[in-house]
Amino acid sequence: MVDAYGRAGLHEDAQATFEEMKRLGITPTEKSHMLLLSAYSKAGNVAKCEDIVNQIQVSGLELDTFVINSILNLYGRLGQLEKMEEVITAMEKRTFCS
């Protein structure tokens, strides 16, 4: 459902579904975080995307290529080149955080 709402541009509904999963005791996976990240990235919501990346890290999940590319793509689309540089530097140090 998170994916379906995200693809339809209904990022708030995707978020609500994600939160309902947690409320029901379903532990979010790397995939569910990525789907939510994708939904907010399409909406251009930088703050929410950064929050999701931080949630992934706090959860102990690994930031994979999809996550890093998604955040780089978002920053690039919005012309936030300094933030792109921060991500690349963090990748080189293996200490990504937004």
Jmol script that loads the backbone (N, CA, C; Angstrom):
load data "model"
ATOM      1  N   MET A   1       0.820  -1.192   0.000  1.00  0.00           N
ATOM      2  CA  MET A   1       0.000   0.000   0.000  1.00  0.00           C
ATOM      3  C   MET A   1       0.870   1.266   0.000  1.00  0.00           C
ATOM      4  N   VAL A   2       1.987   1.221   0.740  1.00  0.00           N
ATOM      5  CA  VAL A   2       2.881   2.374   0.764  1.00  0.00           C
ATOM      6  C   VAL A   2       3.329   2.691  -0.660  1.00  0.00           C
ATOM      7  N   ASP A   3       3.709   1.659  -1.402  1.00  0.00           N
ATOM      8  CA  ASP A   3       4.165   1.836  -2.783  1.00  0.00           C
ATOM      9  C   ASP A   3       3.049   2.375  -3.671  1.00  0.00           C
ATOM     10  N   ALA A   4       1.860   1.794  -3.546  1.00  0.00           N
ATOM     11  CA  ALA A   4       0.738   2.217  -4.395  1.00  0.00           C
ATOM     12  C   ALA A   4       0.393   3.688  -4.163  1.00  0.00           C
ATOM     13  N   TYR A   5       0.320   4.083  -2.906  1.00  0.00           N
ATOM     14  CA  TYR A   5       0.025   5.482  -2.607  1.00  0.00           C
ATOM     15  C   TYR A   5       1.152   6.392  -3.118  1.00  0.00           C
ATOM     16  N   GLY A   6       2.395   5.964  -2.910  1.00  0.00           N
ATOM     17  CA  GLY A   6       3.527   6.767  -3.359  1.00  0.00           C
ATOM     18  C   GLY A   6       3.528   6.967  -4.858  1.00  0.00           C
ATOM     19  N   ARG A   7       3.267   5.887  -5.604  1.00  0.00           N
ATOM     20  CA  ARG A   7       3.238   5.983  -7.070  1.00  0.00           C
ATOM     21  C   ARG A   7       2.112   6.889  -7.555  1.00  0.00           C
ATOM     22  N   ALA A   8       1.029   6.939  -6.773  1.00  0.00           N
ATOM     23  CA  ALA A   8      -0.111   7.777  -7.140  1.00  0.00           C
ATOM     24  C   ALA A   8       0.078   9.234  -6.705  1.00  0.00           C
ATOM     25  N   GLY A   9       1.217   9.512  -6.060  1.00  0.00           N
ATOM     26  CA  GLY A   9       1.470  10.876  -5.601  1.00  0.00           C
ATOM     27  C   GLY A   9       0.770  11.216  -4.301  1.00  0.00           C
ATOM     28  N   LEU A  10       0.289  10.213  -3.609  1.00  0.00           N
ATOM     29  CA  LEU A  10      -0.425  10.417  -2.358  1.00  0.00           C
ATOM     30  C   LEU A  10       0.512  10.123  -1.187  1.00  0.00           C
ATOM     31  N   HIS A  11       1.544  10.964  -1.052  1.00  0.00           N
ATOM     32  CA  HIS A  11       2.578  10.704  -0.064  1.00  0.00           C
ATOM     33  C   HIS A  11       2.062  10.738   1.369  1.00  0.00           C
ATOM     34  N   GLU A  12       1.066  11.541   1.651  1.00  0.00           N
ATOM     35  CA  GLU A  12       0.506  11.572   3.008  1.00  0.00           C
ATOM     36  C   GLU A  12      -0.214  10.261   3.326  1.00  0.00           C
ATOM     37  N   ASP A  13      -0.885   9.681   2.335  1.00  0.00           N
ATOM     38  CA  ASP A  13      -1.521   8.382   2.540  1.00  0.00           C
ATOM     39  C   ASP A  13      -0.472   7.280   2.685  1.00  0.00           C
ATOM     40  N   ALA A  14       0.629   7.405   1.950  1.00  0.00           N
ATOM     41  CA  ALA A  14       1.736   6.460   2.092  1.00  0.00           C
ATOM     42  C   ALA A  14       2.288   6.532   3.510  1.00  0.00           C
ATOM     43  N   GLN A  15       2.458   7.746   4.021  1.00  0.00           N
ATOM     44  CA  GLN A  15       2.948   7.944   5.386  1.00  0.00           C
ATOM     45  C   GLN A  15       1.976   7.348   6.405  1.00  0.00           C
ATOM     46  N   ALA A  16       0.679   7.580   6.205  1.00  0.00           N
ATOM     47  CA  ALA A  16      -0.326   7.055   7.124  1.00  0.00           C
ATOM     48  C   ALA A  16      -0.296   5.525   7.151  1.00  0.00           C
ATOM     49  N   THR A  17      -0.126   4.910   5.996  1.00  0.00           N
ATOM     50  CA  THR A  17      -0.037   3.451   5.923  1.00  0.00           C
ATOM     51  C   THR A  17       1.209   2.957   6.637  1.00  0.00           C
ATOM     52  N   PHE A  18       2.327   3.641   6.432  1.00  0.00           N
ATOM     53  CA  PHE A  18       3.588   3.302   7.095  1.00  0.00           C
ATOM     54  C   PHE A  18       3.425   3.375   8.611  1.00  0.00           C
ATOM     55  N   GLU A  19       2.803   4.447   9.096  1.00  0.00           N
ATOM     56  CA  GLU A  19       2.586   4.622  10.538  1.00  0.00           C
ATOM     57  C   GLU A  19       1.622   3.564  11.090  1.00  0.00           C
ATOM     58  N   GLU A  20       0.611   3.213  10.315  1.00  0.00           N
ATOM     59  CA  GLU A  20      -0.340   2.178  10.740  1.00  0.00           C
ATOM     60  C   GLU A  20       0.360   0.827  10.873  1.00  0.00           C
ATOM     61  N   MET A  21       1.281   0.542   9.967  1.00  0.00           N
ATOM     62  CA  MET A  21       2.065  -0.699  10.065  1.00  0.00           C
ATOM     63  C   MET A  21       2.794  -0.744  11.408  1.00  0.00           C
ATOM     64  N   LYS A  22       3.441   0.370  11.752  1.00  0.00           N
ATOM     65  CA  LYS A  22       4.179   0.428  13.015  1.00  0.00           C
ATOM     66  C   LYS A  22       3.235   0.284  14.200  1.00  0.00           C
ATOM     67  N   ARG A  23       2.075   0.933  14.108  1.00  0.00           N
ATOM     68  CA  ARG A  23       1.087   0.864  15.196  1.00  0.00           C
ATOM     69  C   ARG A  23       0.626  -0.572  15.417  1.00  0.00           C
ATOM     70  N   LEU A  24       0.544  -1.328  14.337  1.00  0.00           N
ATOM     71  CA  LEU A  24       0.108  -2.723  14.423  1.00  0.00           C
ATOM     72  C   LEU A  24       1.242  -3.667  14.839  1.00  0.00           C
ATOM     73  N   GLY A  25       2.408  -3.111  15.088  1.00  0.00           N
ATOM     74  CA  GLY A  25       3.527  -3.930  15.542  1.00  0.00           C
ATOM     75  C   GLY A  25       4.363  -4.516  14.419  1.00  0.00           C
ATOM     76  N   ILE A  26       4.147  -4.038  13.206  1.00  0.00           N
ATOM     77  CA  ILE A  26       4.936  -4.497  12.057  1.00  0.00           C
ATOM     78  C   ILE A  26       6.175  -3.610  11.967  1.00  0.00           C
ATOM     79  N   THR A  27       7.339  -4.232  12.102  1.00  0.00           N
ATOM     80  CA  THR A  27       8.593  -3.491  12.051  1.00  0.00           C
ATOM     81  C   THR A  27       8.888  -3.090  10.606  1.00  0.00           C
ATOM     82  N   PRO A  28       9.065  -1.793  10.365  1.00  0.00           N
ATOM     83  CA  PRO A  28       9.377  -1.345   9.005  1.00  0.00           C
ATOM     84  C   PRO A  28      10.692  -1.956   8.512  1.00  0.00           C
ATOM     85  N   THR A  29      10.681  -2.370   7.278  1.00  0.00           N
ATOM     86  CA  THR A  29      11.870  -2.942   6.656  1.00  0.00           C
ATOM     87  C   THR A  29      12.589  -1.870   5.862  1.00  0.00           C
ATOM     88  N   GLU A  30      13.755  -2.228   5.362  1.00  0.00           N
ATOM     89  CA  GLU A  30      14.490  -1.326   4.486  1.00  0.00           C
ATOM     90  C   GLU A  30      13.619  -0.968   3.276  1.00  0.00           C
ATOM     91  N   LYS A  31      12.926  -1.958   2.746  1.00  0.00           N
ATOM     92  CA  LYS A  31      12.074  -1.749   1.557  1.00  0.00           C
ATOM     93  C   LYS A  31      10.939  -0.763   1.853  1.00  0.00           C
ATOM     94  N   SER A  32      10.264  -0.915   2.992  1.00  0.00           N
ATOM     95  CA  SER A  32       9.155  -0.005   3.296  1.00  0.00           C
ATOM     96  C   SER A  32       9.656   1.421   3.496  1.00  0.00           C
ATOM     97  N   HIS A  33      10.824   1.586   4.115  1.00  0.00           N
ATOM     98  CA  HIS A  33      11.412   2.922   4.235  1.00  0.00           C
ATOM     99  C   HIS A  33      11.725   3.496   2.850  1.00  0.00           C
ATOM    100  N   MET A  34      12.278   2.662   1.982  1.00  0.00           N
ATOM    101  CA  MET A  34      12.639   3.138   0.641  1.00  0.00           C
ATOM    102  C   MET A  34      11.404   3.558  -0.152  1.00  0.00           C
ATOM    103  N   LEU A  35      10.317   2.828  -0.005  1.00  0.00           N
ATOM    104  CA  LEU A  35       9.093   3.184  -0.712  1.00  0.00           C
ATOM    105  C   LEU A  35       8.556   4.526  -0.222  1.00  0.00           C
ATOM    106  N   LEU A  36       8.630   4.744   1.083  1.00  0.00           N
ATOM    107  CA  LEU A  36       8.187   6.020   1.639  1.00  0.00           C
ATOM    108  C   LEU A  36       9.117   7.146   1.194  1.00  0.00           C
ATOM    109  N   LEU A  37      10.404   6.879   1.184  1.00  0.00           N
ATOM    110  CA  LEU A  37      11.383   7.858   0.696  1.00  0.00           C
ATOM    111  C   LEU A  37      11.081   8.239  -0.750  1.00  0.00           C
ATOM    112  N   SER A  38      10.780   7.262  -1.560  1.00  0.00           N
ATOM    113  CA  SER A  38      10.466   7.507  -2.965  1.00  0.00           C
ATOM    114  C   SER A  38       9.232   8.400  -3.103  1.00  0.00           C
ATOM    115  N   ALA A  39       8.218   8.144  -2.293  1.00  0.00           N
ATOM    116  CA  ALA A  39       6.990   8.947  -2.348  1.00  0.00           C
ATOM    117  C   ALA A  39       7.272  10.406  -2.019  1.00  0.00           C
ATOM    118  N   TYR A  40       8.023  10.648  -0.957  1.00  0.00           N
ATOM    119  CA  TYR A  40       8.315  12.028  -0.565  1.00  0.00           C
ATOM    120  C   TYR A  40       9.321  12.688  -1.512  1.00  0.00           C
ATOM    121  N   SER A  41      10.196  11.888  -2.083  1.00  0.00           N
ATOM    122  CA  SER A  41      11.140  12.439  -3.056  1.00  0.00           C
ATOM    123  C   SER A  41      10.396  12.960  -4.283  1.00  0.00           C
ATOM    124  N   LYS A  42       9.417  12.199  -4.750  1.00  0.00           N
ATOM    125  CA  LYS A  42       8.614  12.641  -5.895  1.00  0.00           C
ATOM    126  C   LYS A  42       7.888  13.945  -5.581  1.00  0.00           C
ATOM    127  N   ALA A  43       7.513  14.113  -4.308  1.00  0.00           N
ATOM    128  CA  ALA A  43       6.812  15.327  -3.897  1.00  0.00           C
ATOM    129  C   ALA A  43       7.783  16.487  -3.652  1.00  0.00           C
ATOM    130  N   GLY A  44       9.098  16.205  -3.673  1.00  0.00           N
ATOM    131  CA  GLY A  44      10.087  17.258  -3.455  1.00  0.00           C
ATOM    132  C   GLY A  44      10.210  17.701  -2.014  1.00  0.00           C
ATOM    133  N   ASN A  45       9.815  16.841  -1.076  1.00  0.00           N
ATOM    134  CA  ASN A  45       9.837  17.188   0.339  1.00  0.00           C
ATOM    135  C   ASN A  45      11.181  16.783   0.953  1.00  0.00           C
ATOM    136  N   VAL A  46      12.140  17.712   0.928  1.00  0.00           N
ATOM    137  CA  VAL A  46      13.492  17.440   1.408  1.00  0.00           C
ATOM    138  C   VAL A  46      13.500  17.086   2.892  1.00  0.00           C
ATOM    139  N   ALA A  47      12.816  17.873   3.694  1.00  0.00           N
ATOM    140  CA  ALA A  47      12.838  17.648   5.144  1.00  0.00           C
ATOM    141  C   ALA A  47      12.336  16.250   5.487  1.00  0.00           C
ATOM    142  N   LYS A  48      11.270  15.831   4.849  1.00  0.00           N
ATOM    143  CA  LYS A  48      10.721  14.504   5.130  1.00  0.00           C
ATOM    144  C   LYS A  48      11.676  13.414   4.646  1.00  0.00           C
ATOM    145  N   CYS A  49      12.286  13.611   3.489  1.00  0.00           N
ATOM    146  CA  CYS A  49      13.247  12.626   2.980  1.00  0.00           C
ATOM    147  C   CYS A  49      14.435  12.492   3.919  1.00  0.00           C
ATOM    148  N   GLU A  50      14.933  13.629   4.400  1.00  0.00           N
ATOM    149  CA  GLU A  50      16.045  13.578   5.352  1.00  0.00           C
ATOM    150  C   GLU A  50      15.628  12.870   6.635  1.00  0.00           C
ATOM    151  N   ASP A  51      14.410  13.110   7.069  1.00  0.00           N
ATOM    152  CA  ASP A  51      13.891  12.437   8.262  1.00  0.00           C
ATOM    153  C   ASP A  51      13.834  10.923   8.047  1.00  0.00           C
ATOM    154  N   ILE A  52      13.394  10.497   6.889  1.00  0.00           N
ATOM    155  CA  ILE A  52      13.310   9.065   6.586  1.00  0.00           C
ATOM    156  C   ILE A  52      14.699   8.438   6.554  1.00  0.00           C
ATOM    157  N   VAL A  53      15.664   9.136   5.954  1.00  0.00           N
ATOM    158  CA  VAL A  53      17.049   8.637   5.933  1.00  0.00           C
ATOM    159  C   VAL A  53      17.552   8.482   7.367  1.00  0.00           C
ATOM    160  N   ASN A  54      17.264   9.456   8.205  1.00  0.00           N
ATOM    161  CA  ASN A  54      17.671   9.362   9.612  1.00  0.00           C
ATOM    162  C   ASN A  54      16.971   8.204  10.313  1.00  0.00           C
ATOM    163  N   GLN A  55      15.688   7.987  10.014  1.00  0.00           N
ATOM    164  CA  GLN A  55      14.960   6.855  10.598  1.00  0.00           C
ATOM    165  C   GLN A  55      15.607   5.530  10.201  1.00  0.00           C
ATOM    166  N   ILE A  56      16.027   5.433   8.948  1.00  0.00           N
ATOM    167  CA  ILE A  56      16.674   4.214   8.469  1.00  0.00           C
ATOM    168  C   ILE A  56      17.935   3.965   9.293  1.00  0.00           C
ATOM    169  N   GLN A  57      18.721   5.008   9.487  1.00  0.00           N
ATOM    170  CA  GLN A  57      19.954   4.864  10.249  1.00  0.00           C
ATOM    171  C   GLN A  57      19.679   4.498  11.702  1.00  0.00           C
ATOM    172  N   VAL A  58      18.720   5.164  12.323  1.00  0.00           N
ATOM    173  CA  VAL A  58      18.377   4.886  13.718  1.00  0.00           C
ATOM    174  C   VAL A  58      17.873   3.451  13.877  1.00  0.00           C
ATOM    175  N   SER A  59      17.178   2.953  12.865  1.00  0.00           N
ATOM    176  CA  SER A  59      16.659   1.591  12.896  1.00  0.00           C
ATOM    177  C   SER A  59      17.764   0.546  12.757  1.00  0.00           C
ATOM    178  N   GLY A  60      18.972   1.013  12.438  1.00  0.00           N
ATOM    179  CA  GLY A  60      20.079   0.086  12.261  1.00  0.00           C
ATOM    180  C   GLY A  60      20.129  -0.538  10.884  1.00  0.00           C
ATOM    181  N   LEU A  61      19.281  -0.037   9.973  1.00  0.00           N
ATOM    182  CA  LEU A  61      19.286  -0.546   8.604  1.00  0.00           C
ATOM    183  C   LEU A  61      20.362   0.173   7.806  1.00  0.00           C
ATOM    184  N   GLU A  62      20.848  -0.483   6.786  1.00  0.00           N
ATOM    185  CA  GLU A  62      21.918   0.075   5.969  1.00  0.00           C
ATOM    186  C   GLU A  62      21.366   0.996   4.891  1.00  0.00           C
ATOM    187  N   LEU A  63      22.073   2.082   4.659  1.00  0.00           N
ATOM    188  CA  LEU A  63      21.724   2.981   3.565  1.00  0.00           C
ATOM    189  C   LEU A  63      22.315   2.392   2.294  1.00  0.00           C
ATOM    190  N   ASP A  64      21.456   1.863   1.453  1.00  0.00           N
ATOM    191  CA  ASP A  64      21.947   1.216   0.236  1.00  0.00           C
ATOM    192  C   ASP A  64      22.002   2.220  -0.914  1.00  0.00           C
ATOM    193  N   THR A  65      22.377   1.728  -2.060  1.00  0.00           N
ATOM    194  CA  THR A  65      22.528   2.562  -3.248  1.00  0.00           C
ATOM    195  C   THR A  65      21.233   3.281  -3.603  1.00  0.00           C
ATOM    196  N   PHE A  66      20.090   2.609  -3.474  1.00  0.00           N
ATOM    197  CA  PHE A  66      18.810   3.233  -3.802  1.00  0.00           C
ATOM    198  C   PHE A  66      18.566   4.456  -2.928  1.00  0.00           C
ATOM    199  N   VAL A  67      18.787   4.318  -1.628  1.00  0.00           N
ATOM    200  CA  VAL A  67      18.543   5.422  -0.698  1.00  0.00           C
ATOM    201  C   VAL A  67      19.466   6.593  -1.016  1.00  0.00           C
ATOM    202  N   ILE A  68      20.731   6.312  -1.175  1.00  0.00           N
ATOM    203  CA  ILE A  68      21.695   7.378  -1.441  1.00  0.00           C
ATOM    204  C   ILE A  68      21.402   8.053  -2.784  1.00  0.00           C
ATOM    205  N   ASN A  69      21.118   7.254  -3.805  1.00  0.00           N
ATOM    206  CA  ASN A  69      20.786   7.837  -5.112  1.00  0.00           C
ATOM    207  C   ASN A  69      19.513   8.668  -5.046  1.00  0.00           C
ATOM    208  N   SER A  70      18.537   8.215  -4.288  1.00  0.00           N
ATOM    209  CA  SER A  70      17.278   8.962  -4.158  1.00  0.00           C
ATOM    210  C   SER A  70      17.511  10.336  -3.551  1.00  0.00           C
ATOM    211  N   ILE A  71      18.304  10.379  -2.486  1.00  0.00           N
ATOM    212  CA  ILE A  71      18.527  11.663  -1.827  1.00  0.00           C
ATOM    213  C   ILE A  71      19.405  12.564  -2.698  1.00  0.00           C
ATOM    214  N   LEU A  72      20.403  11.975  -3.378  1.00  0.00           N
ATOM    215  CA  LEU A  72      21.224  12.771  -4.301  1.00  0.00           C
ATOM    216  C   LEU A  72      20.380  13.332  -5.441  1.00  0.00           C
ATOM    217  N   ASN A  73      19.503  12.511  -5.985  1.00  0.00           N
ATOM    218  CA  ASN A  73      18.631  12.941  -7.079  1.00  0.00           C
ATOM    219  C   ASN A  73      17.720  14.082  -6.621  1.00  0.00           C
ATOM    220  N   LEU A  74      17.151  13.944  -5.438  1.00  0.00           N
ATOM    221  CA  LEU A  74      16.278  14.991  -4.905  1.00  0.00           C
ATOM    222  C   LEU A  74      17.043  16.300  -4.749  1.00  0.00           C
ATOM    223  N   TYR A  75      18.206  16.234  -4.103  1.00  0.00           N
ATOM    224  CA  TYR A  75      19.009  17.449  -3.936  1.00  0.00           C
ATOM    225  C   TYR A  75      19.362  18.064  -5.291  1.00  0.00           C
ATOM    226  N   GLY A  76      19.721  17.222  -6.243  1.00  0.00           N
ATOM    227  CA  GLY A  76      20.074  17.712  -7.574  1.00  0.00           C
ATOM    228  C   GLY A  76      18.909  18.397  -8.269  1.00  0.00           C
ATOM    229  N   ARG A  77      17.732  17.772  -8.219  1.00  0.00           N
ATOM    230  CA  ARG A  77      16.546  18.363  -8.846  1.00  0.00           C
ATOM    231  C   ARG A  77      16.217  19.728  -8.258  1.00  0.00           C
ATOM    232  N   LEU A  78      16.497  19.885  -6.958  1.00  0.00           N
ATOM    233  CA  LEU A  78      16.160  21.137  -6.280  1.00  0.00           C
ATOM    234  C   LEU A  78      17.323  22.123  -6.249  1.00  0.00           C
ATOM    235  N   GLY A  79      18.427  21.755  -6.898  1.00  0.00           N
ATOM    236  CA  GLY A  79      19.572  22.651  -6.965  1.00  0.00           C
ATOM    237  C   GLY A  79      20.330  22.804  -5.660  1.00  0.00           C
ATOM    238  N   GLN A  80      20.199  21.835  -4.784  1.00  0.00           N
ATOM    239  CA  GLN A  80      20.890  21.903  -3.489  1.00  0.00           C
ATOM    240  C   GLN A  80      22.237  21.186  -3.600  1.00  0.00           C
ATOM    241  N   LEU A  81      23.139  21.821  -4.325  1.00  0.00           N
ATOM    242  CA  LEU A  81      24.424  21.213  -4.643  1.00  0.00           C
ATOM    243  C   LEU A  81      25.307  21.028  -3.408  1.00  0.00           C
ATOM    244  N   GLU A  82      25.195  21.936  -2.441  1.00  0.00           N
ATOM    245  CA  GLU A  82      25.989  21.796  -1.223  1.00  0.00           C
ATOM    246  C   GLU A  82      25.611  20.521  -0.474  1.00  0.00           C
ATOM    247  N   LYS A  83      24.314  20.242  -0.445  1.00  0.00           N
ATOM    248  CA  LYS A  83      23.863  19.020   0.232  1.00  0.00           C
ATOM    249  C   LYS A  83      24.320  17.777  -0.524  1.00  0.00           C
ATOM    250  N   MET A  84      24.348  17.872  -1.844  1.00  0.00           N
ATOM    251  CA  MET A  84      24.864  16.749  -2.642  1.00  0.00           C
ATOM    252  C   MET A  84      26.323  16.487  -2.281  1.00  0.00           C
ATOM    253  N   GLU A  85      27.095  17.562  -2.166  1.00  0.00           N
ATOM    254  CA  GLU A  85      28.503  17.425  -1.802  1.00  0.00           C
ATOM    255  C   GLU A  85      28.659  16.793  -0.426  1.00  0.00           C
ATOM    256  N   GLU A  86      27.789  17.176   0.520  1.00  0.00           N
ATOM    257  CA  GLU A  86      27.837  16.596   1.865  1.00  0.00           C
ATOM    258  C   GLU A  86      27.601  15.088   1.815  1.00  0.00           C
ATOM    259  N   VAL A  87      26.641  14.665   1.006  1.00  0.00           N
ATOM    260  CA  VAL A  87      26.339  13.233   0.882  1.00  0.00           C
ATOM    261  C   VAL A  87      27.531  12.491   0.288  1.00  0.00           C
ATOM    262  N   ILE A  88      28.103  13.051  -0.757  1.00  0.00           N
ATOM    263  CA  ILE A  88      29.243  12.399  -1.411  1.00  0.00           C
ATOM    264  C   ILE A  88      30.425  12.306  -0.450  1.00  0.00           C
ATOM    265  N   THR A  89      30.692  13.377   0.284  1.00  0.00           N
ATOM    266  CA  THR A  89      31.773  13.351   1.263  1.00  0.00           C
ATOM    267  C   THR A  89      31.505  12.304   2.336  1.00  0.00           C
ATOM    268  N   ALA A  90      30.276  12.248   2.826  1.00  0.00           N
ATOM    269  CA  ALA A  90      29.908  11.257   3.840  1.00  0.00           C
ATOM    270  C   ALA A  90      30.034   9.840   3.288  1.00  0.00           C
ATOM    271  N   MET A  91      29.667   9.653   2.019  1.00  0.00           N
ATOM    272  CA  MET A  91      29.802   8.329   1.399  1.00  0.00           C
ATOM    273  C   MET A  91      31.264   7.919   1.380  1.00  0.00           C
ATOM    274  N   GLU A  92      32.118   8.851   1.041  1.00  0.00           N
ATOM    275  CA  GLU A  92      33.541   8.557   0.992  1.00  0.00           C
ATOM    276  C   GLU A  92      34.076   8.177   2.371  1.00  0.00           C
ATOM    277  N   LYS A  93      33.509   8.789   3.417  1.00  0.00           N
ATOM    278  CA  LYS A  93      33.923   8.490   4.789  1.00  0.00           C
ATOM    279  C   LYS A  93      33.095   7.355   5.394  1.00  0.00           C
ATOM    280  N   ARG A  94      32.064   6.954   4.662  1.00  0.00           N
ATOM    281  CA  ARG A  94      31.117   5.931   5.133  1.00  0.00           C
ATOM    282  C   ARG A  94      30.386   6.363   6.409  1.00  0.00           C
ATOM    283  N   THR A  95      30.087   7.654   6.493  1.00  0.00           N
ATOM    284  CA  THR A  95      29.372   8.185   7.647  1.00  0.00           C
ATOM    285  C   THR A  95      28.215   9.053   7.185  1.00  0.00           C
ATOM    286  N   PHE A  96      27.401   8.563   6.276  1.00  0.00           N
ATOM    287  CA  PHE A  96      26.314   9.362   5.709  1.00  0.00           C
ATOM    288  C   PHE A  96      25.331   9.781   6.786  1.00  0.00           C
ATOM    289  N   CYS A  97      25.019  11.059   6.817  1.00  0.00           N
ATOM    290  CA  CYS A  97      23.922  11.582   7.626  1.00  0.00           C
ATOM    291  C   CYS A  97      23.490  12.890   7.007  1.00  0.00           C
ATOM    292  N   SER A  98      22.208  13.199   7.128  1.00  0.00           N
ATOM    293  CA  SER A  98      21.732  14.428   6.498  1.00  0.00           C
ATOM    294  C   SER A  98      21.414  15.474   7.518  1.00  0.00           C
TER     295      SER A  98
END
end "model"
wireframe off; spacefill off
backbone 0.3
color backbone group
